[in-house]
Amino acid sequence: MAFITPSTTADAYDVVVVGSGAAGGQAAYTLTMDGARVLMLEAGRNYDPSTETPMFQTPDMAPLRGTATPDKPYGFFDATVGGGWTVPGEPYTNASEDPARQFMWYRSRMLGGRTNHWARHALRNGPYDFKPRSRDGLGFDWPISYQDVAPYYDKVEMLIGVYGTKEGLENTPDSPDGVLLPPPKARIGELLARQRARRIGIPVVPIHRAVLTRPLDHVGIPPKLHPGNAKAQRILAEDMRNRAACFWATQCARGCAIRANYQSTTVHIPPALATGNLDILTDAMVREVPVDEAGKATGVIYIDKRTGSEHRVKARVVVLAASACETVRLMLNSRSKRFPEGLGNSSGLVGKYILDTVGANWGGQIPLLENLPLHNEDGAGGLHVYAPWWLYKEQLAGTLGFARGYHVEFGTGRGMPGGFAPYVPDAGGRTTFGAKLKEDARRYYGSHVGFSGRGEMIPNDDSFCELDPKVVDKWGLPVLRFHWRWSDHETRQAAHMQKTFADWIEAMGGVNLKKPLNDGAKVIDPGGKVIHEVGGTIMGTEPGKSVTDAWSRTWDVPNVYVADGGVFASNADKNPTLTIMALAWRAADRILDEMKKGNL
């Protein structure tokens, strides 16, 4: 079993997985390693990072020195292909013309989805994050606790490889001994930021990131992940030996030809294929999950994007893992006599309570970092350290003016320069030329610091998506129409971010490039900009108040599971990808158990 065409699909499968990213990849891996026959359907094209990653190409080798364009919003070398904020032939709409009420939807039409592009920040949700309503009376509690998910965090971290340390901080869970890889050393600017952050009470610690800083333990890990399964252990051990440790050559968002960082295409899919239990069909746009008279899903109907022809495939179980909003669209388009408002939508909550991460940015120039000796600070292709949320006591006391917190990501250093002239403080923002430009570049390059806050959004009734009644895509399928609103909790949080960053730059002896704004509505990133959309098919304890149960199974259709971020009942300040994978593994384990019992 391997990459197939519509004409070579099997008559039926145990499970059809819609999507190939963090959720789809993890679900397919877990299911196939335990013997289930799986078909993975991906709406984008095939993608092989071993041959398509520009590992050693420098900006001068790319058009416009690799800078962003509408087709490549994160630069020419970014791994995303066939996707971005706009996808040709696949529009989406916003209900409001007010920019503040609009949602930006980033899609990645390729095998592995956004796992090829993401920042690799692998942060665990903490105990507070699963029970936020119990803490402050806002939003929703999850029907599960940190203790329910912790064993799956352990498994995912061992499988994908995550560097980091144990710090014992509040609501920032540590991993068990022996799970994490050693973090890379902090860069010079990061060391200065950490030292000066102590003056204003902010902790700076190594971030948890899915990048190999040393080879994985291919002897010890496979038996822990697959006890009693000799075949799975053998396949995983061999696959782990084929992953090399990072040698600090390439930005992670380009992808990784040596498989040092986590991508579904480098970690989940290769061993799943090696089991012989996985078929993969790319360029397959799933348009409907049909149901029988008993209300059970019979498989999926998909469109071959290369020919426009429609096909059906049968399966005992359907796993929706297309990303939160894409799964919503598929469920709403799966209308039938039994489910006239869409599959699994008896509660009317499919598409409701979509969430993104609160974001605000800031920057400054640090004289102490001027004229540094030439040295390579590329590092692990991204963050080495960060600041986890540190104001839990003030948050609980309600003295901040907003209910939920944020963590801080920041960047410094002398990475590979792009096509921009250095910012020169004493030139009034103007660019210098000739010999003076060279002098300024040597003096100022690497002396800047950029901050990004990443905070929690509280679910609200005004943030949701639905089918547009008039607009369809190139295949005639209704598209999503978004409604969006940041509450005062989020805008005040964004303003707090900027004030914190400005204070931090001053503590570093630096110069703020401008004054922070008190109006957070003017500094908060647009909805969807951070690309952490979750929600829309939230899990809960009651069918009338949620879409899935605590195991990610839809209340209405017993053989349909949602494995992606759609099930999130809240969106903590932690990046969601690790939690998506942990929940997908947990759901897949449940599917395997139910199939063995004959319930599916």
N, C-alpha and C positions, 0 to 999 in steps of 0.2 A: 504494500500500500504506500502511496506517495502522492506526488502532484498528479492530478487527474483532469479530465475534461468532462463536460456534461454527458457525453456518450459513454463514459467508462465508470460512472458512479455505480455503486452496488445497489441491489434491489431495496435494501433496507439497512439501517445502522442501529446500533444501540443508542447512540446520542448524536444529535446534530448540534454543533457549536457555531453560533453566528458571531463572528468577530475573531480576530487573531492577536489582539494586543495583550495587555497585562491580564485581563480577565479571561479572554478566550484562550490565550496561550497557557495560562495556569490550569484552567479547567481541562483542556485537552491533555496536558501533561499528566495530571493526576489520574484522569480516567483511563488513558491508554496504558500507563505504567501498571495499572491494576487489571488490564486485560479487556477493557471495553473497546468496542469497535466504533470509531468516531469519524465523522465527516466535519471538517472545519470549512466554513464558507467565509470568504473575505471579499468585500466589495471593491477593493483596490487591486493593483497589479502585484505580481510576484516581486520579491526584493531579496537580494543576497548581499548582506553587508561585507562578506569576505571578498567580494569582487567590486562592489560599488562604493566602498568607503574611500574618500580622498585622504588617506592617512598622512601623507607627507607633503601635500600641496600647500603652498603658502599663498597669502592673499593676492600677491602680484601675479599669480598664475590664473586668477579668476576674472571674469568680466566685472568691471567697476570695482576691482580689488575686493570682490566678494561681498560688497555691501548689500543691504536689503533691497528688494524690489517687490512689486505687487505679487509676482508669481512665487517669490522666495522671501517671505517676510522676515525670516531669521538668517538671511544671507545665502549666498550661492552654494556654499558647502553644506548647509544644513541637510540632515538626512531625510526630511519630509519631501516626498515626491507625490505628485498628483493630489495635493491638498493645500491647506492653509485656511485663511479667513474666508476665502471664496473658492468654490470648486466649480469649474465650468460645467454647465448643464444641470447643476444641483443647487439651486438657490435656496435661501430661507428668507423669511420676512420678519419685520418687527411691527407690532401693532401701533406703536407711537412714533411720531416724527421727532420727538424730543430726544436728543442724543443721550441725555441722562437716563432715559427709560428704555434704552436699546441694549440688546445682548449681542455680543460678538461670538460666533460659533466657529471654532477651529476644528477642522477634520483632517485626517491623514489617510488618504486612500492608498494603502500599501500593506503588504504582509507585515505584521508586527505593529501596525498602527503607530500611535504616538510613543510607544516604547523605544522606537528608533531615535526619537528626537529629545526626549524628556531630560530633565536635569539630574536624574538619578538620586534625588533626595529621598531617603527611605526612612521616614520617621514613623514611629508607632503612635497611634492614638493612646492617650492615657485614660485612667479610670474616670476622671471627670468628663472626658470627651464622649463617653458612651452614655452618660447620665446628666446631660447639661440642664435639663428642665428641673431635675431634683435639686440642682445647685442654685439656680437663679430664677426658676419659675417661667422661663421663656423657651419657646421652641418645643422640641420633642425629646424624650428619652428613647434610646434604642431598646429593643426587647432582649438584647444580649449585653454582657458586661465585658470588661477588659479580660477577666479571667477566662471567659469563653473563647476569646480570640488569641490570647497569648501563645498557646501551643502552636498555632498556625503562623504567627509572627516568627517564632523560632524556626519552623520548617522553611519558610520562605527565605529568611535571612541566610540559612545554611545552604540552600539551593542556589540562590542567585549570587551570593557573596556580597557582604556589606561591611564597610569599614566604619570604625567608631570606637568609643570608649564608654565606660560605665561612670556616671557622674553623680548618681543619687539625688537628682533634682526632682522637685515636686511636679507630678503629672507629666514627667518626661521619662517614660519607662526605660530602664536598663534591660539589656539582653542578658541571658544566662552566660556564665563563664564558658569560654570556648566557642561561642557562636560568632562573634564579630572578628573581623580582620583588623590588624593595626592601622591606624590612620596615618596619612602622610604628614610630614612636618608642616607647620604653619609657615606661610610666606612672611617676609619682613613687614609688610603693611598690616597683615593679620596679627602679627605679634604686637605691633604698636597699638592697634585697635583694641586688642584684648587687655593690654596693660592700662590704657587710659579709660577703658570701659569700667574698670573697677572703681574709678573715682566717682562715677555717677550710678553705681550700684547695678550694673548690667553684667550678667555672667556670659562669658564667651568660651565655648567648648568645641571639641571636634564634632563635626556634623556626621550623621550616619548617611553614608552614600553607597550606592550599589556599583562599586568599582573594586576590582581585585588588586590589592596591594601586595599579595603573594599568592602562589598557587593554592587552590582549594585542597582540602584534605580528602582526596579521592578514596582513601581507605576507610576512614572513620565515619564520614558523612552518609554514604549510601545506606549502610545498615540502620542508621538512625531514622532516615526518611522512609525507608521501605523495609521494615522488619519482616522477616519470613518470606520475602519475595526475591529469590536469587536472581531471576532474570532482570528485574528492575535494578537491582544493586549493580549487576554487571554492566548494564547499559549506562547507568549514571556514572559509574566509576570511569568508564572509558571516555564518556563525554567530558567529564571534569578534567581529565588529563589533556584534552584538546583545547582547554581554555588557558591562555597565557596571562600572567600578571601584567598590569599596566606598566609601560615604560615611558610614560609622560610625553607621548609624541603628538597627540591629536586631541582637539576639543571633542568631548563626548557626544555633543549634539550632531556630530558628523556620522555617528555610528562607529563601530569598532570591528575592524577586520580580524583582529586577534582574539576577539570575544572576551576582552577584559572587563567590559562593563555589561550591565544587564540590558538586554533587549529580548523580547519574546523570540525574535528570529535567531538569537545566538544561545539562548538558555533553555527555553521551553520547547521550541519546535524540533530542534535536532534530535534530542533523546526520544521525544514522542514519535517521530518518524522511525527511529531505530527499532521501536517495538514491533513494527509491522502492523500496528492497529490504527494508524491515522491516514486518512485521505485528506488532501487539501485541494480546494477548488477556489482559485482566485478569479477576479473580475465577475463575481457573482453577487448581484444586488438582491438580497432577500426582500420580498415585498409583502409576504403574508405568512402567518402561521395558521393553517386551516385546522378545524376541529371536527370531530365526528359527532354523531347524535347524542353520545353520552357526555359530550363536553370535554373530551380529551384531545390534545394535539396529536395530529397524525404525522407531522413532519413540517416541512416548509415548502413554500413556492418561491422560486428565485428567477431572476432575469439574467441571462448570459449577456453581459455588457458588450462583448465583442460582436455578437450577432443580433441582439435584441430579442432572441427567442426565450420563451418561458418554459421552465422545467419544475418538476416536483421530485422531492426526495422524502422517503419515509424513515421514521425513527421512533423508538420507544420514548425517548426523552428529548426535549428541546431546551438548550441552554442559550439564553440571550446575553451576549457579551459584546455588543456592538459599540458601546460607550453610552453613557446615561441618556442623552437626548436622542441618539439614533435608535436606541431600544424603545424609547417612548414612541417615536415615530412609527416604528414597526408594529407596536402593539395597537396604536390608534388606527393604523391602516388595516389591521386584521379584524375587520368587521364581519359579522355573521348573524344569522337569525338568533343564535343563542347569545351572542355578544354584540348587540347593535351599536354600542358606544366604544367598541374596541376590546381586544383580548384582555382579560384580567381586570376590566375597568368597572366592575359592579359598584365599587366605592366612589367612582368618579374622580379618583385621585391620580390616575395615570397622567403624567405631565405636570402635576402640581409640586410645589416646593422645590424647584430647581435652585441650585446654589452654586456659587463660585467663591473663590478666595478673595478676601479684601486685599487690595494692593495699593501701595503708594511708594514713590521713589524720591531719592534725594542724592545730592553729590557735593563734594567739596575738594579743595586742593590742600595738600599737607606739606608745608615747607620742610619738615623733618625728613621727608622722603625724596627731596630733590638731590640731584647729582649723585645718585647711588652708583657704586661700581657696576659694570656690566655683568649680568648674571642671568641664568635661565630660571624663570619663575612660572613656567607653564603649569607644572604640577599635574594633578589628576583631572585635568580638563574641566574644572569647576571648583566649587567651594571645598575648602579644607576645614573651616570652622564656621560657626554661626552663633547667634544668641537666642536660646529658647526663651519663651515667655517667662517673665520673672516677677510679675506683679499679681500673683494669685490672691494674696491677702487683701490687697486693695480692691481687686476685682470682686471678691466675695463680699466685701464690706459695701460695695456700691459707690465708691468714692471717685471713680474714674470718669463718670459720665457716659460710659458705654459698658456693655455687659461681658463681652468676650475679648480674648487676648490675641496677640500676634507674636510671631518670631521674626528675627531679623537676619536677612541674608546680605552679605556685603562682599564687594570685590575690590582688590587692590592688585598692584604688581605690574611687571614688565612683560606681559604676554605679547604674542605676535601682533604688531601694529597693523591697523587697517589703513584706510585711505584718508584719515582725518588729521589735520594739523593739530599740534599740541595747544591746549588752553594756556595762555600766558597771562598771569594775573595783572602784570603791570602794563599790558597792552590794551586794556579796556575791552577785552573780548575780541580784538581784531587779530587777524593772522599776520605773522611776520613773514619775511621772504629772504631768500639768498643765504648768506653766511649766518645772519641772525636767526633764521629759521632752524638751521642745523644746531646752533648753540642752544636755542630754546628747547629743541627736541631732546638733546642730551640732558639738559637741566631738569625739565619738567616731566618728561615721559616716565610714567610709573609713580608719580607723586599725587595721583588723584585717588579718591575713594568714592565708590557708589554704593548707596544703601537701598534695599528693597524690603518693605514690610510685607509679611504674609499672614493675614489675620482671618479670624472666624466670622462667618456670616450666619445670622440667625434666620431660619426659614420664615417667609412671610407670604401672605395670600396673594400678593401682587407680582410674584415672580413665578412664572409658569410658562409652559409651551403647549400649543394645540395645533391641530391641522388647519392650514390656511384654506378657507372655503373656495378660493379662486385660483391659486397658483399651484402648478404641478411641475415636476422635474422633467427631464428629457425622456423619461420612460413613462410619463403620464401619472406618476405617483404624487399625491398631495404632499406638500412640503410643510415644514414646521413654521409656525408663527409664534414669535416670542413676546412675552410681556415681562417687564423687569422693573425693579425698584430697589435701591439701597435704602435702608432705614437710617434713622439718626444714629443708631448704635454703630453702624459701619462707617458713616461719614465722620463721626467724632473720633472713631478709632484711627481713621486715616490721618486726621489732623494731629492726633497724638503721635503718630509715627513720625511725621515730618519734624515736629518739635523735638522729639527724642534724637533724631538723626542730626539735627542742627547742633544740639547740645553736645552730642558725641564728637562731632567734627571739631568743635571748639575745645573739647577736652583733649583732642589729639594735637592741639596747637595749630589747627587748620583754619582755612578761610571758606566760609559758606558762599557758594556762588550767587545766592540770592536769599531773601528772607522767607522763612516758612509762612504759609498761609494759615489763618485760624479757621477758615471755612473749608472743612473737609470735603464738601461736595465738589470743590474746585480742584482737588488733588487726588481723589480716589480714582483708581483705574476703572475703565468701563467694565460692565458686567461681561464675563467671559474672557477678558483680556489675559488673565493669569492662566487660563486653560485648565482649570480644575473643576469643570462642571460635574456635579453629582446631584443626586436626588431625582425626583420624577417618578420613581417606582418604590417609594420608601417602605422599609420593613416595619412591622409593628406586632402588637399582640392581638388585635381585633381586625376581622375582615373589613368592617365598615370604616375603619380609620387608617388603613394602610393597604398596600398593594401586595406585599409578600409577607410570609411569616419569618420567624427568626432564622430559618435555614435557607432563606432566599427563594423559596418556592412560592409561586403565585397562589393566592387563596382560591381563585376561581378555577384554575386549571392545574390539576395535581401533577402533571408531568411537564410543566414549564417552569424553569428556574431562571432568575435574573442574577447573573454573576458579576455584573459591572458595578460602577459607582452609583447607579440609579437607586440602589437599595439604601443609600446613606440617609439616616434620619437627621443628621446634622453634619456640618463640614468643619471640623476642627482646624486650628491654624496649621496643623501638620499636613504635609503634602499627602494626597490620598492614595498614591499608587501602591504602597506597601499594604495598606488596609484592603484595597481592592483585591490584591493577590491572595491575602490571607483568607478573605471571605470566599473567594472563588475556590480555593483549595478545600475550605470547610464545606461549601455547597457540593463540590464534586465527591467528597467523602460520603456525604449524605446520600447522594444519588447512587453511588456504588452499593451502599448498605441497603437501600430500598430495592435496588434491582436484585440483589442476592436474596432478599426476603420474598421476592415475587410481587412487591407492591407497585413496581413500575414496569 
